[in-house]
Amino acid sequence: MAKAAIVVLAGTETSGELGRVVNALTTAKELKQEGDDVKVVFDGAGTRWVPALSDPGHRYHDLFEAVRDRISGACAYCATAFGVRDEVESIGVELLADFDEHPSLRSYVADGFQVITF
C-alpha cells in the first residue's frame, strides 16, 4: 500500500494553477480508489482552493467532494494570510498548526508518507 501526502500550493489566479489543483485531486482520487493511504493538505496560496472548490457551482466541486474524506486540512497561518480562514473553518476543513502555525510535513515523512507537491 502506498502512502502519500499531497500538498496543494498552487494559487487560484491562472489556468495553470487550476490544472495543478485538478492534478492533485485526481492523484488523490486514484490513490484512494486503489486503497492507498492518502492525505491532502492545502498550504500557502493553495488554501484559497478550499472555499473555491466547496462551491457547488465550481466545475471541479465533485472532484473535491470525491476526496474530501482524505483532506487532512489547511495551513492555519496561510489561511489567515490569504484571507480565507473563516471560510475554511465554516466549510469544516481543519486548520493545521502543528509547527509554527503551519502543518508539519515532517510528521508525514516520519510516518512513511511520500510528500507530493502541486
C-alpha positions in Angstrom: 0.0 0.0 0.0 1.3 3.4 -1.0 1.3 6.3 1.5 1.2 9.8 0.0 0.7 13.3 1.4 -0.4 15.6 -1.4 0.3 19.3 -0.7 -1.6 21.8 -2.8 0.5 25.0 -3.0 -1.0 26.4 -6.3 -2.9 29.6 -6.1 -6.2 30.4 -7.8 -5.2 33.1 -10.3 -4.3 31.2 -13.5 -5.5 28.3 -15.6 -2.1 26.6 -14.9 -2.8 26.7 -11.2 -6.2 25.3 -11.8 -4.5 22.5 -13.7 -2.2 21.8 -10.7 -5.1 21.5 -8.2 -7.1 19.3 -10.5 -4.0 17.1 -10.9 -3.5 17.0 -7.2 -7.1 16.0 -6.5 -7.1 13.5 -9.4 -4.0 11.8 -8.0 -5.6 11.7 -4.5 -8.7 10.1 -6.1 -6.7 7.5 -7.8 -4.8 6.6 -4.6 -8.0 6.5 -2.7 -9.6 4.2 -5.2 -6.7 1.8 -5.1 -6.9 1.6 -1.3 -3.8 3.6 -0.6 -3.3 5.9 2.4 -3.6 9.4 1.0 -3.8 12.8 2.8 -4.4 16.1 1.1 -3.1 19.3 2.6 -3.8 22.9 1.3 -0.9 25.2 2.1 0.2 28.6 1.1 -1.9 30.2 -1.7 -3.5 26.7 -2.1 -5.6 27.5 1.0 -7.8 29.6 -1.3 -8.9 26.5 -3.1 -10.9 25.2 -0.1 -13.7 27.8 -0.4 -13.5 27.9 -4.2 -13.9 24.1 -4.7 -16.5 23.9 -1.9 -18.8 26.0 -4.1 -21.3 23.6 -5.7 -21.2 25.7 -8.8 -17.4 25.2 -9.3 -16.8 22.8 -12.2 -14.4 20.7 -10.0 -16.6 20.6 -6.9 -17.5 16.9 -7.4 -13.8 16.0 -7.6 -13.2 18.0 -4.4 -16.0 16.1 -2.7 -14.7 12.7 -4.0 -11.6 13.2 -1.9 -13.0 15.3 0.9 -12.6 12.5 3.4 -8.9 12.4 2.6 -8.4 16.1 3.3 -6.2 16.5 6.4 -6.7 20.2 6.5 -5.3 23.6 5.5 -2.5 25.7 6.9 -3.8 27.9 9.7 -1.2 30.6 9.2 -1.7 30.7 5.4 -5.4 30.6 5.5 -5.3 33.7 7.7 -2.6 35.4 5.5 -4.6 34.7 2.3 -7.9 35.9 3.9 -9.8 32.6 3.9 -9.6 31.4 7.4 -13.2 32.0 8.3 -14.4 30.3 5.1 -12.1 27.3 5.6 -13.4 26.9 9.2 -17.1 27.2 8.2 -16.6 24.6 5.5 -15.4 22.2 8.1 -11.8 21.7 6.9 -9.4 21.5 9.8 -6.8 24.3 10.3 -3.4 22.7 10.7 -0.9 24.5 13.0 1.4 21.7 14.1 4.7 23.6 13.6 4.9 27.4 14.0 1.2 27.7 12.9 1.9 25.6 9.7 1.2 21.9 9.0 4.1 19.7 9.9 5.3 18.0 6.7 8.0 16.3 8.8 5.3 14.3 10.5 4.1 12.8 7.2 7.7 11.9 6.3 8.3 10.4 9.7 5.1 8.3 9.2 6.4 7.0 5.9 4.4 9.1 3.6 5.8 10.3 0.3 5.2 14.1 0.0 4.0 15.2 -3.4 3.5 18.9 -4.1 1.4 20.6 -6.7 
